[in-house]
Amino acid sequence: MPLSLAQMRRNYTLYGLRDDCPQADPLVLFGQWLEQARKTELPPVEANCMALATVDSQGHAHCRMLLLKGFSAQGFFFFGHYQSAKGQELAGNPHAAMTFFWPGLERQVRVEGAVVKADAELSDDYFDARPVASQLGSWASPQSQPLVHRSELEGRLREVTERFAGRQPPRPEHWGGYCLQPRRIEFWQGRPDRLHDRLDYRLHDGVWQRTRLAP
Ligand SMILES: Cc1cc2nc3c(=O)[nH]c(=O)nc-3n(C[C@H](O)[C@H](O)[C@H](O)COP(=O)(O)O)c2cc1C
């Protein structure tokens, strides 16, 4: 896993979602966020940011943004909570898809394949390289579980901060890496008049075969 990706890290400090958020209707909130996004000069997207789609036991698809933390001939690596919704979906159905979008370059890459848990050693190495605050967050957050109030999360953080005071938190068993082993990778390059380029690579018996697709 190239370290340059694993070390890419931004702190998110712009906004919050308060417990007393006045919007009961999610479509109203979405409309406000979309309008704000339209008016705001957005900072550049993190280059390693991607959408990961998984499918649950009922065949329902779920998609969320994640950060790619490395890639190699083995596949594409990301990290998270093994008991989270995505963790449970991947345990039941390893087939997943990830999509990267680099607007400034007018490029999209789609990767599809099966996801396996990364080796414990690799997860340990990456966990140890994270800032302590992120390590404590991995202990404190039961990712995807309901929280009554934000204060519950803050209380859990205080508890683990005390528990690991003065020593390096070890990687929790519930947190670690995944590797998406690609069987299809498609590169999309925007071109004038919607006549975009698409190159579709598919793995057949260990050999990548390439086809051009119509836009
Ligand atoms: C820019 C961005 C980067 C994110 N990176 C990660 C990540 O690397 N790992 C992770 O578990 N969640 C990450 N998240 C949060 C996920 O989108 C999602 O909320 C979380 O993984 C829980 O998803 P789940 O309930 O489907 O498991 C990120 C969100 C954003 C917006």
PDBQT file of the ligand as one rigid body, heavy atoms in Angstrom, charges set to zero:
ROOT
HETATM    1  C1  LIG A 301     -15.198  12.696   2.372  1.00  0.00    +0.000 C 
HETATM    2  C2  LIG A 301     -15.632  11.537   3.228  1.00  0.00    +0.000 A 
HETATM    3  C3  LIG A 301     -14.706  10.560   3.559  1.00  0.00    +0.000 A 
HETATM    4  C4  LIG A 301     -15.089   9.467   4.332  1.00  0.00    +0.000 A 
HETATM    5  N1  LIG A 301     -14.163   8.491   4.588  1.00  0.00    +0.000 NA
HETATM    6  C5  LIG A 301     -14.538   7.392   5.296  1.00  0.00    +0.000 A 
HETATM    7  C6  LIG A 301     -13.626   6.294   5.467  1.00  0.00    +0.000 A 
HETATM    8  O1  LIG A 301     -12.498   6.286   4.953  1.00  0.00    +0.000 OA
HETATM    9  N2  LIG A 301     -14.055   5.236   6.204  1.00  0.00    +0.000 N 
HETATM   10  C7  LIG A 301     -15.308   5.182   6.756  1.00  0.00    +0.000 A 
HETATM   11  O2  LIG A 301     -15.632   4.171   7.406  1.00  0.00    +0.000 OA
HETATM   12  N3  LIG A 301     -16.202   6.174   6.573  1.00  0.00    +0.000 NA
HETATM   13  C8  LIG A 301     -15.847   7.285   5.857  1.00  0.00    +0.000 A 
HETATM   14  N4  LIG A 301     -16.745   8.305   5.648  1.00  0.00    +0.000 N 
HETATM   15  C9  LIG A 301     -18.084   8.163   6.233  1.00  0.00    +0.000 C 
HETATM   16  C10 LIG A 301     -18.940   7.252   5.320  1.00  0.00    +0.000 C 
HETATM   17  O3  LIG A 301     -19.418   7.976   4.210  1.00  0.00    +0.000 OA
HETATM   18  C11 LIG A 301     -20.133   6.646   6.080  1.00  0.00    +0.000 C 
HETATM   19  O4  LIG A 301     -20.870   7.662   6.708  1.00  0.00    +0.000 OA
HETATM   20  C12 LIG A 301     -19.680   5.633   7.137  1.00  0.00    +0.000 C 
HETATM   21  O5  LIG A 301     -18.637   4.795   6.654  1.00  0.00    +0.000 OA
HETATM   22  C13 LIG A 301     -20.837   4.753   7.581  1.00  0.00    +0.000 C 
HETATM   23  O6  LIG A 301     -21.378   4.105   6.463  1.00  0.00    +0.000 OA
HETATM   24  P1  LIG A 301     -22.283   2.775   6.614  1.00  0.00    +0.000 P 
HETATM   25  O7  LIG A 301     -23.323   3.105   7.657  1.00  0.00    +0.000 OA
HETATM   26  O8  LIG A 301     -22.858   2.556   5.264  1.00  0.00    +0.000 OA
HETATM   27  O9  LIG A 301     -21.362   1.689   7.073  1.00  0.00    +0.000 OA
HETATM   28  C14 LIG A 301     -16.411   9.390   4.843  1.00  0.00    +0.000 A 
HETATM   29  C15 LIG A 301     -17.332  10.372   4.489  1.00  0.00    +0.000 A 
HETATM   30  C16 LIG A 301     -16.954  11.425   3.690  1.00  0.00    +0.000 A 
HETATM   31  C17 LIG A 301     -17.974  12.449   3.292  1.00  0.00    +0.000 C 
ENDROOT
TORSDOF 0
